[in-house]
């Protein structure tokens, strides 16, 4: 089981998790049996069931991790005027935060020194 080497983690939506959890809680299947059918680790399913029983359906929602906010703009070549303004605004906010912390960025941003 598990993902192939170099592969990506599988994304499980709330609905999929709920369907799998209900197989165990309502239909009476064992977690190992469902794990074999769905090709998932049984420990992951047991964690979902434990969270579901303790906190309810809302505990099965995926928690999004905040990524790099500039990434969605820097990868695209053509930006709308509004997107250009948002991109510039984000860059200025980051620069402002760095200056507050005492960082000095030189050139294209690859050289960062700390101001004493």
C-alpha positions in Angstrom: 0.0 0.0 0.0 1.0 3.6 0.2 2.0 5.9 -2.6 4.5 5.0 -5.3 8.0 6.5 -4.8 7.9 10.1 -6.0 4.1 10.1 -6.2 1.8 12.6 -4.6 -0.4 12.1 -1.6 -4.0 11.3 -2.4 -6.5 14.0 -1.6 -9.5 12.8 0.3 -12.5 15.1 0.2 -14.9 15.4 3.2 -17.5 13.5 1.3 -15.2 10.6 0.6 -14.1 10.5 4.2 -17.6 10.6 5.4 -18.7 7.7 3.1 -15.8 5.6 4.4 -16.4 6.4 8.0 -20.1 5.6 7.6 -19.2 2.2 6.2 -17.6 1.4 9.5 -20.0 3.2 12.0 -23.3 2.5 10.3 -22.8 -0.6 8.1 -20.6 -2.5 10.6 -17.6 -3.2 8.4 -14.2 -3.4 10.1 -11.5 -0.8 9.4 -9.1 -3.3 8.0 -11.7 -4.6 5.5 -12.6 -1.1 4.4 -8.8 -0.2 4.2 -8.3 -3.1 1.8 -11.2 -2.1 -0.4 -10.3 1.5 -0.5 -6.5 1.0 -0.6 -5.9 3.2 2.5 -3.9 2.6 5.6 -6.3 1.3 8.3 -4.7 3.7 10.9 -5.8 6.7 8.8 -9.3 5.3 8.7 -9.3 4.8 12.4 -8.2 8.4 12.9 -11.1 9.6 10.7 -13.6 7.5 12.7 -12.2 8.7 16.1 -12.4 12.3 15.0 -15.9 11.8 13.5 -17.2 10.2 16.7 -15.6 12.8 18.9 -16.2 16.0 17.0 -18.7 15.2 14.2 -18.7 15.8 10.5 -16.9 19.1 10.6 -13.7 17.3 11.8 -13.4 15.5 8.5 -12.9 18.8 6.6 -9.4 19.3 5.2 -7.3 22.0 6.7 -5.7 24.0 4.1 -2.1 25.1 4.7 -1.3 28.6 3.7 1.1 28.5 0.8 3.1 31.2 -0.9 0.6 33.9 -1.9 2.8 35.3 -4.6 3.0 31.9 -6.4 -0.3 32.2 -8.2 0.8 35.5 -9.8 4.5 34.8 -10.4 3.8 31.6 -12.5 1.5 33.4 -15.0 2.8 35.6 -17.8 -0.3 37.7 -18.4 -2.0 39.3 -15.4 -5.1 41.5 -15.5 -4.7 45.1 -14.1 -6.3 44.1 -10.8 -4.0 41.0 -10.5 -1.0 43.2 -11.2 -2.1 45.6 -8.4 -2.6 42.7 -6.0 0.8 41.2 -6.9 2.5 44.5 -6.4 0.7 45.1 -3.1 1.7 41.7 -1.7 5.4 42.3 -2.7 5.3 45.6 -0.9 3.7 44.1 2.2 6.4 41.5 2.3 9.1 44.1 1.9 7.6 46.2 4.6 7.5 43.2 7.0 11.2 42.5 6.2 12.2 46.1 6.9 10.3 46.0 10.3 12.3 42.9 11.2 15.6 44.5 10.1 16.3 42.6 7.0 18.0 44.4 4.1 17.4 42.8 0.7 19.9 43.5 -2.0 19.5 43.1 -5.8 16.9 40.6 -6.9 16.2 39.4 -3.3 18.6 36.5 -3.2 21.0 38.3 -0.9 19.5 39.1 2.5 21.5 40.7 5.3 20.4 41.6 8.8 20.7 45.3 9.9 22.1 45.9 13.4 
